[in-house]
Amino acid sequence: MPNLQFNISKLSPLFKYLEKQRQVEKNRKIFELSITFGLISFFLFFAVRPTLLTISALIGDVRSKKVLSTTVKAKIDQIIIAQDNFASIQEKYFLVEEAFPSHQNYVGAMNLVDSATSQNNITLDKINFTQSKKNYFSTQISTSSSFMSTINLIDNLSHARRLLDISQITFSQDKENQSQGKISFVLPINIFFENNSDEKK
């Protein structure tokens, strides 16, 4: 029995040493785990995070470029359609220019009125034009002629290619015109054109 106590007391330093070693090993593992987690956190923050941000930015750029590409493609398609439409009507563009010219074209308007009156044997002393603040200018035919010539003149003007507006017609007849089979008439005409002055300002 004394031998057993002696042996236990003799082994007690060994147990203490082993316990101490176990505690050291435990502390070492905790330290290693802490260092490992610290390094992982460091790499996640300073290495992986910028990479993830870069990847995210690249994905955003790719998506925005896809949207931009789709928009640009739609615009290009619209331009191609517009070019095709313009090419199909280009040969007839002069008709649009005659009907609704890009500027006043007083000479064309004078020729139009002169031609219509000449065809119906109506004589005009002169033609005056008055410019409006809007996209038209005005003239007035004031003379006497036969009733049928006047009606034909109005018909010719209403079928003219140039855009114009006859707002009213005033007829009158005195004894002299009645004896000659004529009537006096006043025919105000508004002649239109495309006004680009506002676009240039």
C-alpha positions as a printed Julia matrix, in Angstrom:
201×3 Matrix{Float64}:
   0.0    0.0      0.0
   2.79   2.53     0.82
   4.33   1.56    -2.5
   1.16   2.54    -4.39
   1.07   5.97    -2.75
   4.7    6.41    -3.47
   4.17   5.49    -7.1
   1.22   7.93    -7.43
   3.15  10.73    -5.8
   6.06   9.91    -8.02
   3.81  10.08   -11.12
   2.09  13.3    -10.05
   4.68  15.59   -11.74
   4.2   13.56   -14.89
   0.43  14.14   -14.81
   0.97  17.82   -14.2
   3.4   17.97   -17.1
   0.97  16.12   -19.38
  -1.87  18.43   -18.29
   0.31  21.43   -18.96
   1.3   20.07   -22.36
  -2.34  19.42   -23.19
  -3.19  23.01   -22.22
  -0.3   24.3    -24.34
  -1.53  22.18   -27.29
  -5.04  23.48   -26.79
  -3.8   27.09   -26.69
  -1.65  26.44   -29.76
  -4.68  25.12   -31.7
  -6.79  28.09   -30.6
  -3.99  30.42   -31.71
  -3.67  28.6    -35.04
  -7.43  28.8    -35.58
  -7.43  32.5    -34.7
  -4.53  33.18   -37.09
  -6.26  31.12   -39.82
  -9.55  33.0    -39.4
  -7.64  36.28   -39.29
  -5.77  35.46   -42.5
  -8.98  34.3    -44.2
 -10.72  37.52   -43.16
  -7.73  39.54   -44.36
  -7.7   37.83   -47.76
 -11.48  38.07   -48.08
 -11.37  41.8    -47.39
  -8.22  42.78   -49.29
  -8.08  40.17   -52.06
 -11.46  38.54   -52.68
 -13.63  41.63   -52.02
 -11.98  43.8    -54.73
 -12.22  40.84   -57.11
 -15.93  40.46   -56.34
 -16.46  44.21   -56.76
 -14.61  44.11   -60.09
 -16.68  41.13   -61.25
 -19.87  42.92   -60.17
 -18.81  46.08   -62.04
 -17.98  44.02   -65.14
 -21.37  42.3    -65.01
 -23.04  45.73   -64.73
 -20.98  46.99   -67.69
 -21.93  43.95   -69.76
 -25.62  44.43   -68.98
 -25.52  48.17   -69.73
 -23.66  47.48   -73.0
 -26.31  44.92   -73.94
 -29.03  47.53   -73.32
 -27.03  50.15   -75.23
 -26.43  47.7    -78.07
 -30.16  46.95   -78.27
 -30.99  50.67   -78.27
 -28.36  51.45   -80.92
 -29.57  48.55   -83.06
 -33.15  49.86   -82.84
 -31.95  53.36   -83.83
 -29.96  51.94   -86.76
 -33.03  49.98   -87.89
 -35.1   53.19   -87.72
 -32.48  55.05   -89.79
 -32.45  52.27   -92.39
 -36.26  52.36   -92.6
 -36.17  56.17   -92.89
 -33.56  55.94   -95.67
 -35.66  53.37   -97.51
 -38.74  55.58   -97.15
 -36.82  58.64   -98.33
 -35.39  56.73  -101.3
 -38.9   55.59  -102.28
 -40.28  59.16  -102.26
 -37.16  61.03  -103.36
 -38.24  60.99  -107.0
 -41.53  62.66  -106.01
 -39.98  65.15  -103.6
 -40.26  67.97  -106.13
 -44.07  67.62  -105.88
 -43.85  68.31  -102.14
 -41.53  71.26  -102.79
 -43.99  72.68  -105.35
 -46.96  72.27  -103.02
 -45.25  73.42   -99.82
 -41.93  75.08  -100.66
 -39.19  75.58   -98.11
 -39.2   79.37   -98.69
 -41.69  81.97   -99.95
 -41.03  81.48  -103.7
 -42.84  84.65  -104.75
 -41.94  84.04  -108.41
 -43.68  80.66  -108.37
 -46.75  82.18  -106.71
 -46.84  85.04  -109.25
 -46.56  82.56  -112.15
 -49.39  80.5   -110.64
 -51.76  83.48  -110.38
 -50.67  84.85  -113.76
 -51.22  81.5   -115.46
 -54.67  81.0   -113.89
 -55.84  84.51  -114.88
 -54.43  84.21  -118.42
 -56.17  80.89  -119.01
 -59.49  82.55  -118.16
 -58.88  85.8   -120.1
 -58.67  87.88  -116.93
 -56.32  90.82  -117.03
 -54.43  91.97  -113.96
 -52.6   95.28  -113.76
 -50.21  94.09  -111.06
 -49.78  91.49  -108.32
 -48.78  92.55  -104.81
 -47.77  90.2   -102.01
 -48.07  90.95   -98.3
 -45.97  88.87   -95.91
 -47.69  87.53   -92.79
 -45.97  86.82   -89.47
 -46.93  83.2    -89.97
 -45.94  80.77   -92.71
 -47.93  82.34   -95.51
 -48.12  85.52   -97.56
 -51.19  87.09   -99.17
 -52.28  88.61  -102.43
 -55.6   89.83  -103.75
 -57.15  89.64  -107.2
 -59.5   92.56  -107.67
 -60.87  93.02  -111.19
 -63.93  92.43  -113.36
 -64.68  89.58  -115.72
 -67.49  87.34  -116.89
 -69.1   85.21  -114.23
 -67.95  81.94  -115.86
 -64.35  83.19  -116.19
 -64.38  84.07  -112.51
 -65.75  80.64  -111.55
 -63.16  78.93  -113.76
 -60.4   81.05  -112.19
 -61.47  79.97  -108.72
 -61.62  76.35  -109.89
 -58.11  76.56  -111.39
 -56.7   78.08  -108.2
 -58.42  75.51  -105.97
 -56.86  72.69  -108.03
 -53.39  74.25  -108.1
 -50.52  72.19  -106.77
 -49.35  75.01  -104.46
 -51.06  75.08  -101.05
 -53.24  78.15  -100.81
 -56.4   79.31   -99.09
 -59.24  81.39  -100.52
 -61.1   82.56   -97.44
 -63.89  84.5    -99.16
 -65.07  85.88  -102.52
 -66.83  89.23  -102.9
 -68.96  89.84  -105.99
 -70.46  93.17  -107.06
 -71.94  94.62  -110.25
 -72.51  98.15  -111.39
 -74.48  99.37  -114.43
 -71.38  99.56  -116.64
 -70.34  95.99  -115.86
 -73.93  94.81  -116.24
 -74.15  96.28  -119.71
 -70.9   94.51  -120.63
 -71.99  91.21  -119.06
 -69.28  91.37  -116.41
 -69.08  91.29  -112.64
 -66.5   92.78  -110.28
 -64.93  90.44  -107.78
 -62.38  90.54  -104.99
 -60.49  87.32  -104.34
 -58.04  87.3   -101.35
 -55.53  84.42  -101.43
 -53.21  83.14   -98.7
 -50.23  81.23  -100.13
 -48.37  78.89   -97.78
 -44.71  77.91   -97.43
 -42.59  76.04   -94.89
 -41.3   78.51   -92.32
 -37.85  77.34   -91.08
 -36.93  80.57   -89.31
 -38.06  79.27   -85.9
 -35.97  76.11   -86.26
 -32.8   78.09   -86.99
 -33.12  80.28   -83.88
